[in-house]
């Protein structure tokens, strides 16, 4: 019998079933790589967690005067060109009087008065605010969510939003904010999924120290 040449030995036919096993192994490897890639894309595309209110809010300490440092543009502040500020005061009936002020481009003041109420326990950072007349207070849609989602230990720099991230306000006890503290807050907001490209800086004509005396009043008469 003729002996096989060198080339014939090198390219000898594989044993029965070897090709099928190779195909199945290659297919399994391909599916594994594809599955890993899909999982990686899903993880990368997964939305950040819903922003939550801070664990506890000392409401009397939070009340008082706040300066708006920045905000997401919204329809009800379209005419506010500068000096957007908010004042929160506890009323005898337990509700919170909300007084928002700003200046239009021509310098005339814009004032909006509303009411806020706390949801949950006494330390809850979830509130609702309405600016509609009192006789409409029973209608759920007139109340807007007001969640304190970030607050420094000294109650001097706060971020307010809600679970949809549709609105965002950055508030400070002073008209100017320490750049380092502000940058740290922005990093935390980014981690919560907020788009900082939407953030609009607010102009304050007052200087730091002007609002110190009225920073923390907790109660007041109407």
C-alpha positions in Angstrom: 0.0 0.0 0.0 1.3 3.5 -0.8 2.3 5.5 2.1 0.7 9.0 2.4 2.9 11.9 1.5 3.8 14.6 3.9 1.0 16.9 2.7 -1.6 14.1 2.9 -0.7 13.4 6.6 -0.8 17.1 7.5 -4.3 17.6 6.0 -5.7 14.3 7.1 -9.5 14.4 7.5 -10.6 15.0 11.1 -12.2 12.3 13.2 -16.0 11.9 13.0 -17.9 14.7 14.9 -14.9 17.0 15.3 -16.2 19.6 12.9 -19.6 19.6 14.6 -18.1 20.0 18.0 -15.9 22.9 16.8 -19.0 24.6 15.3 -21.0 24.3 18.5 -18.1 25.6 20.6 -17.6 28.5 18.3 -21.3 29.3 18.3 -21.4 29.1 22.1 -18.4 31.4 22.4 -20.0 33.9 20.0 -23.3 33.9 21.9 -21.4 34.4 25.2 -19.5 37.4 23.7 -22.7 38.8 22.3 -24.6 38.4 25.6 -21.8 40.1 27.5 -21.8 43.0 25.0 -25.6 43.4 25.3 -25.4 43.3 29.1 -22.6 46.0 29.0 -24.7 48.2 26.7 -27.7 47.8 29.0 -25.7 48.7 32.0 -24.2 51.7 30.2 -27.7 52.8 29.1 -29.4 52.2 32.4 -30.8 55.5 33.8 -29.4 56.8 37.1 -31.5 56.1 40.2 -34.4 58.3 41.0 -33.3 61.2 43.2 -34.5 60.9 46.7 -35.2 63.4 49.5 -32.5 63.6 52.1 -33.1 61.2 55.0 -34.2 63.8 57.5 -35.0 67.5 57.5 -35.2 69.8 60.5 -38.0 71.9 59.1 -37.8 74.9 61.6 -34.1 75.1 60.8 -34.8 75.0 57.1 -37.3 77.8 57.1 -36.3 81.4 56.5 -34.8 83.3 53.6 -33.0 81.7 50.6 -31.3 83.1 47.5 -31.6 81.3 44.2 -28.2 80.5 42.9 -29.3 78.5 39.8 -32.3 76.7 38.4 -33.6 74.7 35.5 -35.6 77.2 33.3 -39.3 76.9 33.9 -42.5 78.5 32.7 -43.5 80.2 35.9 -40.2 82.1 36.2 -39.9 83.2 32.6 -40.2 86.9 33.6 -37.6 86.6 36.4 -34.4 88.3 35.2 -32.6 88.6 38.6 -32.9 88.5 42.4 -35.0 85.4 42.6 -35.4 84.7 46.3 -37.7 82.6 48.5 -39.0 83.0 52.1 -40.5 80.2 54.1 -42.4 80.8 57.3 -44.4 78.5 59.5 -48.0 79.5 60.1 -50.2 78.9 63.2 -52.2 76.2 61.3 -49.0 74.2 60.6 -48.7 75.1 56.9 -45.8 77.0 55.5 -46.2 80.4 53.9 -44.1 80.6 50.7 -43.2 84.0 49.3 -41.2 84.1 46.1 -39.7 87.3 44.7 -37.7 88.3 41.7 -37.1 91.2 39.4 -38.1 91.5 35.8 -35.8 92.8 33.1 -37.2 96.4 33.6 -36.5 96.2 37.3 -40.1 95.8 38.5 -40.7 93.2 41.2 -42.5 90.0 40.6 -44.1 88.3 43.7 -45.8 85.0 44.1 -47.3 83.8 47.3 -48.2 80.2 48.0 -48.5 77.5 50.7 -46.4 74.4 51.4 -47.1 71.4 53.4 -44.9 68.6 54.7 -45.6 65.0 53.6 -44.8 62.2 56.0 -43.4 62.6 59.5 -42.0 65.7 61.2 -38.5 65.1 59.7 -39.7 64.4 56.1 -37.8 66.2 53.4 -40.8 65.7 51.0 -43.0 68.8 50.7 -45.7 70.0 48.3 -46.3 73.6 47.2 -49.3 75.3 45.7 -49.8 78.8 44.3 -53.4 78.3 43.3 -56.2 79.8 45.4 -57.0 78.1 48.7 -60.4 76.9 47.5 -58.6 74.7 44.9 -56.3 73.2 47.5 -58.3 69.9 47.4 -57.4 69.4 43.8 -54.2 67.2 43.6 -52.9 68.7 40.4 -52.5 72.2 42.0 -49.8 70.8 44.3 -46.2 70.5 43.1 -43.5 68.3 44.6 -40.8 70.0 46.5 -38.1 67.6 47.6 -35.0 68.7 49.4 -32.5 66.3 47.7 -29.3 67.8 49.0 -28.5 70.0 52.1 -25.2 70.8 53.8 -24.9 70.1 57.5 -25.2 73.9 58.3 -28.4 74.3 56.3 -26.8 77.0 54.1 -26.8 75.3 50.6 -29.6 73.2 49.3 -30.9 71.6 46.1 -34.6 71.1 45.5 -36.2 68.9 42.9 -38.6 66.0 42.4 -38.5 62.4 41.2 -38.8 63.3 37.4 -35.9 65.7 37.5 -38.1 68.2 35.6 -37.3 71.0 38.0 -34.2 71.9 39.9 -33.3 74.8 42.1 -30.1 75.5 44.0 -30.6 77.7 47.0 -28.3 79.4 49.4 -28.6 81.5 52.6 -26.2 84.0 51.0 -26.4 85.5 47.5 -22.9 84.1 46.8 -21.7 80.6 47.2 -18.2 79.2 48.0 -16.9 77.8 44.7 -15.5 74.7 46.3 -18.8 73.8 48.0 -20.8 74.6 44.8 -18.6 72.4 42.7 -19.0 69.5 45.1 -22.8 70.0 45.0 -22.7 69.9 41.2 -20.8 66.7 41.3 -23.4 65.2 43.6 -26.2 66.4 41.3 -24.5 64.8 38.3 -24.3 61.5 40.1 -28.1 61.8 40.7 -28.6 62.1 36.9 -29.2 65.8 36.5 -28.1 67.4 33.3 -26.0 70.4 34.3 -26.2 71.8 30.8 -29.7 72.8 31.6 -28.7 74.6 34.7 -29.1 78.4 34.4 -27.2 80.6 36.9 -29.2 83.3 38.7 -28.1 86.9 39.2 -28.3 88.4 42.7 -27.7 92.1 43.2 -27.3 91.7 46.9 -23.9 91.0 48.4 -22.9 88.2 50.8 -23.9 89.1 54.3 -26.9 91.1 53.3 -29.4 88.3 54.2 -27.6 87.0 57.4 -30.1 88.6 59.8 -33.1 87.0 58.2 -31.6 83.6 57.4 -33.3 81.4 59.9 -36.7 82.8 61.2 -38.8 79.8 61.9 -42.2 81.3 62.8 -44.1 84.4 61.7 -47.6 85.7 61.6 -49.3 86.1 58.2 
